[in-house]
Amino acid sequence: MTLLRRKYLFYSLSLASGILAAFVVAIDVWINTTAIHDPHIFGVSLFIVGVIVHIILLIALNTKIGKDMVLGEFLDPSFRGIIIPRGKLLKYMIIAGVGNAISSMSYFFIISEVPDPSAIMPFTNLVTAYLVIGDLVTEKEKPSVVEIHSIFMIIFGAFLVTLSKGTIDPLGLLLVLGPMNMGTFIYIYAQKRARMIKIDEYHFDSINLRVWSLIFTAILFTTIMPFMIPLGQIVNACYVAITYFPLLAFDMIVTFLSYVLYIRALGLGKMSVVNALYSISVVVGLPITIILASLFPGVFLFPELTGVFGVIKVIGIIFVFLGMIALSLSEVTAYVFIKAKPRETQELIRNLLKIKGVEYISVTAGRYDYILRVKLRSLGKAYDNIVRELSRIDGISDFIWVSVLKEWERI
């Protein structure tokens, strides 16, 4: 069993998913420029092939390689085989599918109808601001000043890197800030909630989550598309899916890996932080575009790197990296061991859970009665807040604070 420090694993997963996403964009551009020119046909055919490829991958990753291990555990240690979503899981999968379908339809409408999509696509980075609000609900904790500054440094940097000379179309901008970003927010939020559900003491794995959310997205997407494009184009999309199956399958395999890593990261940290780190894709996308534009000048456009726009892109890259460094250095994890007086256990647990920064509580037998796991972005703030709140709760006779220096988790 290979172990990695929890913080390093979180950042590795988030950044790796962003790097793979940059390659996905490059592959999409290649296919759209050289093979499938119609964005609607490209979108429908990609979903058709995507569902087939994802189901094949799910079955393949369910292959046993020992008495108690399956192949998928190398990608996600929580993977225990194929799971049919029910109850809350099914609800969140449907919600994720709806969000992704809304975002996907907005995306394909923008690239086909808006005169200059490159001028407004940088605004998709603002979805991280929506996720900060979502974190208030899921984490029950207000983001710290350091966290907000770091996140918006990354957002601003990503925006500068993708800035172009094009004119901003008001309708396109409205679609990005409205349906597209809201759809992405709903998709990520539902995945986060689904990821936190436990099945047999394991969190719902990222592999099943990705496959099922894509299946529901494809169902909704193909149901709505006949009302948006002629039936003939859908038939053409099916033909294109067969003709270019190997190329589209490769695209969806890389997409699958990117999303699996992204969803795993969601289980380790806040949505806003994961998405901010995921924005590394725009920074990595710059050298990838330069290399591909040099090799294939007729397919990829060489990015503007001279004059003012070149300086702006460099400043954007610096902002992204400074934001990521600030995030990585500010996180504090600690355990608080509590000795309690005899009293109503449920009431005490309710009071402890109300404390900002408390992730979960364990009831123990021994010298201490409760163990609290605390996670905040500032040691001084975390310690002062927790100590102040604990001193106000009746029934606590003693407690000690232990800061965590290093944590390890299975890769």
DRENBADREN-267454 format. One record per atom (N, C-alpha, C, O): x, y, z. Coordinates in steps of 0.02 Angstrom, whole numbers, plus 50000, padded with zeros to 5 digits. Each point is the difference from the previous one (the first is absolute). Layout:
N
XYZ...
//
This chain:
411
500434994050000499575006050000500445006250000500435000850044499495003749907500405006149995499645005750035499405001149990500985002650051499725005650037500305006649976500575000249977499045005150028500235006749983499685004950049499434999250020500955005949998499725005050045499355002749972499955001549941499554999250103499335001949978500005006649961499675000649949500715004350077500025006549966500314999349931499755002949952500794993350043500334999049935499544996349952499985001649940499654993550086499534996349958499465004549973499834999649941499905004850102499475004649980500245004649944499665000749949500925002350060500265004649949500214996249937499925002649945500354991550063500214995949942499394998249957500035000549938499434997450094499394998149963499705006049965499814999549941500145006250094499705006049971500405002549940499725001649948500944998750060500435002649947500044995149941499995002149942500054991450073500034995049946499365000149959500034999349939499395001650093499375000449963499995006149955499744999749944500535005950080500045006149960500464999249940499845002349945500734994450065500474998849945499694995549946500065001449941499604993350082499654995649951499455003849964499884998849940499785005850095499475004049969500295004349944499675001049949500945001550060500325004049947500124995849938499915002449944500284991350065500094995549943499334998349967499974999349939499505000250101499334998749973499795005749953499744998849946500385007350076499835005949959500384999849934499735001349947500924996950057500414999649939499734994649953499985001049939499824993350089499724994649959499345002249968499874998549942499715004950098499365002549974500115004749941499664999549949500825005150058500145004749946500244996349938499815001749944500624993450066500264996049944499424996649962499975000349939499594996450099499444996449969499545004849964499784998849944500065006850090499525004949972500285003549938499625002049956501044998650040500315003549944500144995449941499925002049942500284991850072500224995549946499484994849980500034997549943499505000850101499554994449985499265002050003499654999549949500115002750108499295001450010499915007550009500125002650055499685000949893499995007350002499375002950034500035005350030499424991249964499375002450030500024998850076500054994250021499905011150020500044999150073499444995850030500104996450048499295004049922499444996150025500104992549987499904995950044500305002549895500144993049983500584997450042499994994350024500515009949986500584998150041499774998550072500224995150030499355009249997499764999150069499604993650009500114996250047499415002649908499574994150005500414993649990499934995250038500515004849912500414994049986500484998650059500134994250015500115011150016500464999250057499644996750059500284995850035499095006249977499614997050054499844992749985500034995850045499805002749893499854993049981500604995650013499954994750032500635007349942500614996150010500205000050073500244995050026499665010750008500195000650070499654994950044500314997050044499045002249946499614995250040500264992949989500104996250047500025002049889500254993349984500684998850032500124994850031500335010149962500684999350027499994999650076500364996050029499245008250003499975000150073499734993450028500254997550050499254999749917499734993550023500524994549991500084995850044500285004349900500544995149989500545000750053500254995050027499945011249989500515001350051499774997650068500394997150038498975004249979499724997850064500044992450007500194997450053499624999149894500024992650001500734997650004500154995450038500305007849924500714998050001500315001250068500394995950024499455009750007500285001650066499714995750056500274999950055499194996649929499704995450049500344993149999499814995650037500695003649920500374993749995500404998650063500365004450025499574989650002500364998250061500734998449983500154996649951500315005950092500714998549991500284996750063500614999750010498954997750030500204996550061499374997750035499455000649974500634996750086499414997650036499535005750020499394999449994500905006150029499595005450028500135006749966499875005250030500384994949909500165006349967499785000049928500034994949965499745011050012499815000849930500455005249969500325004050035499714996049899500465004449963499875007450014500475004050003498894997850006499825007050011500285003150063500035006150007500194989750041500285002750062500665003749989500205004050042500134994749902500615003849984499835007349984500415004450013498994996749959499785006949986499685003250061500115005950013499504990350024499665002450060499944994350050499654995249988500705005450069499984994750051499304998550026499884994750030499645010049961499314999050023499604995549953499464997750018500805001149922499634996049950499944992750022500504996850015498895000849988499864993150020499584996349949499674995050016500325007449922499604996849949499445004449975499935005750022499674991649933499445003849971499455000950052499794995350033499985011049974499465001650047499435003249961500105004749962499304992850049499395003049971499755005250049499804998350055500205008149925499795005350047499264999450020499574999049957500315001750107499325000050027499935005550052500505002650025498894999249990499875004850054500355006749987499925003049947500454999350104500355006449995500515000149943500085005049965500254989450026500494999549945499685001349932500265003849959499174993050030499635000949937499795007349992500055002849945499725000250110499795007049997500575004549978499925004349956500664994850075500585004249984500274998649930500265004549967499684989350010500224998449932499565003549948500255002649950499104997550063499545003449954500135007550001500005003249947500104999650113500155007250006500655001749963500035005049965500484990850044500645001049964499894999749925500295004049963499304991350014499864999449929499655006149972500165002349946499365000450092499645006049980500485005949994500005003749950500424997250101500495005550000500484999549942500145005049967500124989050021500484999149945499675000949932500315002749954499064995250040499645000849936499895007449986500085002349943499735001650108499905007249992500655003449979500015004149953500534994150081500655003049985500234998149930500265004249963499654989450018500224997649934499615003449944500295002049950499054998650058499595003249948500195007349992500025002649944500115000850112500215007049998500665000649963500105004649960500364990850054500665000049969499954999349924500305003849962499324991250016499944998849928499625005649964500145001549942499395001750093499655005749971500485005849991499995003549949500434997750102500475005649999500504999249943500115004749962500194989450032500534999249949499714999949929500375000949951498974998150042499704999849933499665006649981499955001649941499815002250108499605005949986500345006650017499865005149968500594995050080500335006250021500585001549952500394995649985499665010749991500525001749951500714998650023500414997649961499755003850103500694998950024499974996750070500055003550050499894989949952499954996550065500615001050045499944999950061500665001049909500615000550039500005006150046500355000150051499265005049932499985006050040499584999250063500095003850048499454991449953499564999350058500124993650040499794999550057500564995549913500124993850036500415000850064499914996150046500555009049959500355000950064499535001050059500194998650057499215003949931499535001250054499734993550031499675000250052500474994149916499804993650031500384998850064499784996150043500805007149965500394999350062499645002850060500164998350057499345006049931499645003050056499534995150035499715001750051500234992249922499594994950034500294998550069499644997850045501015003449964500314998950066499695004550052499954998150058499855008049922499675004550047499334997150023499815000750058499834996049896499384996750018500134994350049499614998750046500964997949944500164994250042500195002150071499924996150047500345010049961500145002550067499365000350040499984998250059499475004049908499355000150032499764992950015499724998750053500404996749900499814993050011500364997050058499734995850036500915006249975500384997450056499715002150067500074996550050499605009349951499675002250062499474995150022499874999150059499814997649891499474995250014500294993250018499814996950050500665000649910500274993250010500494999650057500004995150037500435010149972500524999750051499785003150066500324999050051499115004849948499755003550059500545004450031500075000550061500315002849895500555004250023500115005749951500024998949940500045007250086500155005749958500724999649976500454998350039499675003349897500694999949976500415005550034499755005450013500884993150003500435004850032500235005349950499934999149939500355006450087500255005449956500554997449955500035001649941500424994350087500554997149960499734995749944500255000249943499234995950072499704995649951499695003949943500114998549941499515006750076499665004149949500525003549957499935000249938500585002750093500535003549962500354995249953500125001649942500044992450082500364995149960499584997749941500244999649943499124998950070499554997649948499925005249945500034998449941499875007950079499895005249950500645002149964499975002749945500614996250087500635000849964500054995049943500215001649945499594992250070500014994749948499505001549945500154999349941499245002850079499485001649950500235005749955499954999649939500315005750093500225005949962500584998249954500035002249943500434993750082500574997849959499774996049940500245001049945499294994350067499744995949945499645004349949500034998849940499625006350084499655004749956500495003849956499895000849940500665001550089500515003749962500344995649947500135002249945500004991550074500344995449953499574998849938500264999449945499085000250064499554998349945499725006249965499604999549954500615006450068499745006249971500205000549927500574998449982498975003949977500145000849928499815006949977499705003950038500474997749900499855006649972499285000649975499795005349978499844989250025499334999849970499515004650036500125002450055499324998749911499475004150030499524995650039499864994349981499895008450075499564996250044499285000649975499735005549995499964988949991499304999849979499554999950062500084995450041499465009449967499595000350061499594993750013499964997750056499744999449890499604994050008500444994150022499824996250045500765003249923500464994750018500245000650072500054995050036500115011149985500225001250069499464998250049500134997150053499245004749930499434998450043499924992450007499854997550054500244998949891499954992750001500554996850043499874995250035500735007649961500564997350040499885001250074500064995450041499765010749977499905001750070499374996950029499954998950060499574999649896499374997150023499984992549993500284996450043499405000949904499914992749993500644995950002500024994850032500515007549934500604996049996500344999250068500154994450021499975011250013500334999650065499554996950053500234996350043499125005149954499534997050048499954992449990499974996250048500035001749888499994992849986500624996650026499964994550028500625008749963500634997250026499984999650076500234995150030499515010250001499955000150074499564994350025500184996550048499245002649921499544994650020500334993249992499934995750043500435003549902500354993749985500524998450054500024994550027500405010449989500534999050049499714999050070500224995750038499275008349979499694999550066499694993150011500084997050053499565000549896499694993450006500524994550006499914995250038500645005549926500544995050005500325000150069500174994850027499925011150000500295000750068499554996550051500254996350042499105005049954499544996950048499984992449992499974996450049500045001349888500004992849988500644996850024500004994550027500555009049963500664997450021500044999050075500364995650024499275008450015500044999650073499564994550029500054998550059499514998549899499584994550023500424993750008500404998449957499504998150099500404993950013499604993749985499404999650017500934995649952499714993449987500484994850028500574999549977499194996750072500434995050034500655003250026500554997349990499375008450042500565003650032500495003249951500525002550020499314997349915500425003349950499585005549966499404999249989500935006549995499665005249963499834997549930500384996049971499075006450002499804998249932500575001849952500225005749999500014989449964500625000949961499905004549940499455000849974501105002250004499995004849945499884996749932499755003349954500414990350039499904996649936499264999049985499765001949947499884995150101499274999249991499665006849994499545000849960500705004050079499695006749999500075003249931499515002749973501074996849998500115002949933499584996549948499695003249958500314990250043499634996249949499265001450003499695001449949500014998350111499285000950007499795007249986499475001149970500935003750051499825007049986500035001349924499605003949974500884993049991500035000849927499404996749966499735002749952500074991550073499424996549970499385004350005499635000749952500245002150108499415004350009500075006449959499505002649974501115000050019500115005949958499834998549927499665003849967500574990450010499884998049930499264999149986499755001949947499904995150102499274998949992499645006749992499605000949955500565003850090499685006649998500215003949938499595003349968501054996350015500275003749943499674997749935499795004149960500184989350030499714997349938499245000949998499705000149946499985000650112499285001250003499835007149978499505001149966500935003650054499865007049986500265002249931499705004349968500844992750008500315002149937499524999849940500065004449957499474990750037499545000249942499595006449995499775001849946500145001650111499625006349999500455005949980499765005649988500904993250010500485005449986500304999549930500175005049969499904988850006500314999049934499564995249960499634996150029500415004049904499604995549958500174992650013500564998450020498954997349968500094992850011500564997249956500354995350018499735007749923500524997749954500695000750029500444995849987499675009450052500665001050031500144994750054500574998050009498904999850025500084994850050500194993449967500424996250024499255002549918500174993949962500735000549976500374995150003499835010949973500695001049979500494998950058500554997449991499235004750069500434999350059500124992650015500554998050020498934997849971500084992850010500494997149950500414995750017499545006649920500464997749948500715002250015500484996149993499595010150029500675002850018500304996250059500604998750002498964999550047500244996350059500314993349979500494997750030499224999149920500274993649975500645001149960500494996450008499495008749949500585001449956500625001950039500554997649986499365006850063500585002650038500024997150071500255003250046499504990749961499974997050067500684999850035500035001950059500514995849910500654999650035500245006850026500255000650056499675004649902500225006750019499585002850058500275002750048499064996549947499555002350052500094996050064499955002750056500194990849937500114995750058500625002150039500005000250061500535001549902500625002450033499865006550038500235000950056499395003649913499805006250033499634998750065500155003150051499384992249948499594998650060500394996150053499835000550059500674995749922500424996450049500405005150041500054999550061500245005449904500385005350035499535004150044500175001950056499224999549918499505003650039499804996150062499945002950054499984990749939499824995650056500535000450055499835000850059500814998749922500545000350049500015006850035500115000350061499795005049901500005006750028499455000850052500125002750055499284995049929499435000850046500064995450061499795001950055500474992149936500094995550058500475003150051499864999950060500695003049917500475003350045499685006150032500105001450059499505002349902499665006050025499504998150056499985003350052499634991549936499504997950049500334997350063499765001250055500804995349938500374997750058500235006050042499984999850062500255005449904500225006050036499425003350037500095002850054499314996949916499415002850034499874996750067499755003250046500424990449959499914996550063500505001850053499924998350059500615005349922500545001850047500005007350020500315001950049499345002349913500025007250014499385003649976499524997049976500505009650031499425004249981499945000549925500494999849963498895001050014499865000549928500365006049969500304999449947499675006350088500305006149973500764999349993500295002349951500024994550098500734999149998500194995249944500485001249963499154993250031500144995149947499935003349931500434999149957499035004750034499895003149934500525005449985500205000949943500025002650110500525005149990500654996749978500335002449954499854992150079500614996349980499934996949930500484999549963498904998550021499854997249934500135005049945500124998249942499865008350076500125005349951500715000149973500165003749954500284992050075500674999349973499974997949926500495000649963498934996850016499924997749931500135005649950500274998949946499535007350072500105005649953500735001949996500235002349947500144996850108500725001449999500374994749960500435001649959499404992150054500324994449964499805000349926500394998149956498995004250032499765000349931500405004749956500024999149939500305006050092500395004849961500614996849967500075000649939500374995950098500574996749965499784994449954500314998849948499144997750070499744994749956499785003049933500154997249947499515008550056499775003449939500585002449958499994999649939500535003150095500595002449964500344994349962500185000749942499914993650092500324994249969499594997449941500264998849946499085000550066499564997349947499945004949942499954997949942500035008650073499965005049946500635000149957499975001449941500604996950090500634999649963500024993849956500265000249944499454994350082500004993749962499444999749948500104997449945499325005450073499414999849956499715007049992499475001450028500865003049935499785007049993499315000849969499675005150011500124990049950499355000649968499424997950045499425001249984500744995850073499494997550046499945004350062499455001950020501124999850010500015003950062500265007049986500485001049963499195004050068500225006949994500545001550051499944998050058500585005649921500545001850046499765005450047499765005249976500284993950090499755005050047500395006549996500595000149984499075005450032500315006750000500475000650059499785000250057500885000249929500505000350054500445006149996500465000850040499415003649912500415006049993499635006150027499394999950006500995005250010499715006350022499634999450066500194996150045499285007849961499625000350062499684993450018499994998050059499744998449891499664993650015500494994750025499814995850040500805004449937500504995350025500155001350073500054995350040500025011149978500135001850070499414998050044500094997550056499305003749919499394998350038499984992550015499824998050055500344997949895499994992750010500524997850052499864995650041500735007449957500524998350049499775001950070500104996250048499615009849959499745002250065499464995150024499974998450059499604999449895499474995250018500294993550027499754997350049500775000149918500324993850023500295000950070499954995650043500375010249969500285001550067499455000150052500094997350055499345005849929499445000350047499754993050017499864998550058500084997249892499764993250011500464996250048499764996950048500885003549941500484996350042500045002950070500074996350048499905010349959500015003150066499384998050040500034998750060499395001149906499384997950033500044992850024499774998550055500514997149904500064992950019500484999150059499874996050045500685007849955500484999550055499695002550065500094997050052499535008649944499675002750059499504995050029499944999350061499694997349895499524995050023500344994250035499784997750053500775000049918500334994050026500335001350068500074995450040500125010849973500365001650062499545002150057500225000750057499145000449928499565002950051499554995050036499695001850050500274992049927499534995250029500244997250066500594998250007498965001550042500164997450067499514994450017499405000949995500874993450026499594994450023500214998350071500604999950016498924998850027500164998450070499474995350028499464999349973500724997450082499544995850037499935002850071500505001950031498894998349994499875002350068499734994250040499484997149983500865001050071499794994550043499625003050060500275004250036499114993649972499565003050051499814995050053499824994349986500235008050077499754996150056499365003450024500015005950017499444990349984499355003050015499724997750067500164994550024499435009850005499644998150061499394995849980499785000349943499964995650103499414996049984499425004649981499795004350039499944994849901499435004049977499714996849938500234994649978499285008549993499674997449940500495000249941500225005449979499954988849994500504999549947499785003649937500395003649970498994995350008499765002849937500015007750002500175003249950499654999650107500005007350006500715002849994500115005149968500364991650065500705002249997500284999549929500355004549976499494990049989500234999149931499715005449955500355002649956499014999050053499685005249960500365006750010500125003749952500054997850111500355006350014500705000149970500235005249975500114989150027500674999649972500005000749924500455003149971499044994149997499955000349927499855007149975500135001649942499605002650102499855006949981500635004349995499995005449971500564992250058500625003850000500295000349929500104994849969500045011150007500275000949933500704996949995500435001350041499664994749907500654996849990500024992750020500474996549983499025001250055499984993150022499754995749942499445000949977500974994450000499824995649944499574994250024499474998749971500754997850080499614994550028500214998750072500515002450023499084993550012500114998550070500004992450009499584996549971500885001050068500014992950018499894999350075500315003650040499264991749979499894998550071500444994150017499994994849966500425005850087500494994950016499914997550072499685003250041500624991149973500034997350068500725000350024500454997749965499665005150093500685000750025500085006550038499535002450032501065000449964500155006150039499595005949976499775004150040500134996449894499605005449972499364997249970499994994449974499485009750029499344997749977499855001749927499644996349967500655009250009499865002249931500655002249966500465002650032499574996249902500555002549960499705004149943499604997649961500615008750034499775004549947500555000849948500585000950016499224998749921500475001649946499855007049976499435001549981501065002950020499925007049983500415001649938500574997849994499135006149960500365001949939499835007249982499435001549984501065002950019499915007149984500625002449961500494996449991499475009949987500545002849960500485004450039500475002849971499444997850094500455004250041500074996950068499504998850034501124999849988500104996850065499755004250057499664997650045500525008949953499785004450054499255000650004499704999650054499985001349887499275000549997499674993550022499525000150038500754994349939499714993550017500044998850075499514998150031501085003049997500104998650072499565004650042499664997650046500345008949940499615004850039499254998449996499655000150051500114998549889499284998749991499784993750036499505000050035500894994649958499814993650030500025000550076499544997850034501005005149993500075000650073499445004350029499724998450052500125007049914499475004450024499334996550000499615000650048500244995849899499364996449996499964994350050499474998950030501084997549980499994994450048499905002550072499684996750040500605009149974499935002750068499285002150016499825000750058499785000249890499305002050010499534994150008499435000950021500814993149964499574994150003500044996850069500544998450025498885000850006499974996850066500134992549991499804997049950500525000050099500104992849999500694997949978500164994050002500265010849977500694998349981500465001550059500055005850022500284989250004500435000950058500735001549980500355003550037499874993949906500695001049979500074998449926499614996049973500885007149994500144998349930500725001949984500305004350032499984992349918500675001749975499985000749924499614996649966500815007850008500045001449928500644996949973500545001150027499404995149918500584996949968500005001849926499564997749963500915006450015500055001949930500314994449959500474996750023499275002149918500254994749956500565002949956499905004949965500674992050037500575002149958499974996749931500125003249950499734990350049499984996349937499444994850003499864997150052499815001949891499494994749994500154995949938500245002749950499614990950053500114995649942499344996949979499564998750041500384999949894499404996849974500204995549942500505001249966499104993550023500154995549944499955003649934499535003849988500964994949968499975002649932499514995849962499885001349940
//
